Amino acid sequence: MPPSPTRPEFQRYQFAFTAHIRDPKANPRPQGVEARRMKIYSTLLYDNIEGFLLACFPVLRQVLGTRRWTRLVRAFFSTHRCRTPYFRQIPDEFIQFLQNEWNAPETYPPWTLALAHYEWIELVLSVSDRVADRDIDDAGDLVDGLPVLNPVLANLHYDWPVHRIGPRRKIRPADTCLLVFRDAADQVQFSEINAFTARLLTLLESGSLSGRAALERIAAESRHPDPALILQAGGALLEDMRARGAILGTAGSPAHARRRAGVSGDAAQ
């Protein structure tokens, strides 16, 4: 935002001062400020922002290289207006910048945003405070009951195999489904999944379908000649996801909730 000539002099000075910090090449240094001192401000603020981004996007930094990475961070630093005062949310702002404001030059890989999003989701899940909002029977029947997904989970789809991107690797477009969740040990787990698993997770997100109903819908959608096979394979898949922590169990029945309350009451006595 350029300083208005109707603003008080000290505000015009502040705008000029911060504009130079954001983009020293495009905005002249304010008169009366020593270049050496001005550079201290510019370097300190830029390095702080870059430091928070480097912690979240190490692979993106590696594959872009120093020159392209620096240009990207400088574009974010000079043009984006953050809406949060929290340093931890700077990577969130960076993703918003890439999604809504950045016009990627041809010199940048077409998967730049996808890779950034993939790296960012680990931070999102690692700091999430979401918890299950219902009583859970961790030993419930996942086929006939209502499976409850881990609330700290992301069912992702990309046009690129983002989990394979690295320096000097040739990457081709490919539909890629990934399951990411935080396990009971507070570790973020990543795994590539197929379209069947991704669709099953999508159907279960609402918490209103039993495992059987979700699997029957998938069988109908795919026009599978043997729906019983889908149910058998899906049941095993549900159990595997429970064992890994992506599914917590089933929505507890009122009777189960009463039993849990009774056990807790006995223990308290």
PyMOL commands that set and color helices and strands:
alter all, ss='L'
color gray80, all
select helices_A, chain A and resi 9-22+35-56+58-79+87-100+112-127+162-164+195-204+211-222+227-244+254-268
alter helices_A, ss='H'
color red, helices_A
select strands_A, chain A and resi 136-137+147-149+153-158+176-182+188-193+247-251
alter strands_A, ss='S'
color yellow, strands_A
deselect
rebuild
show_as cartoon
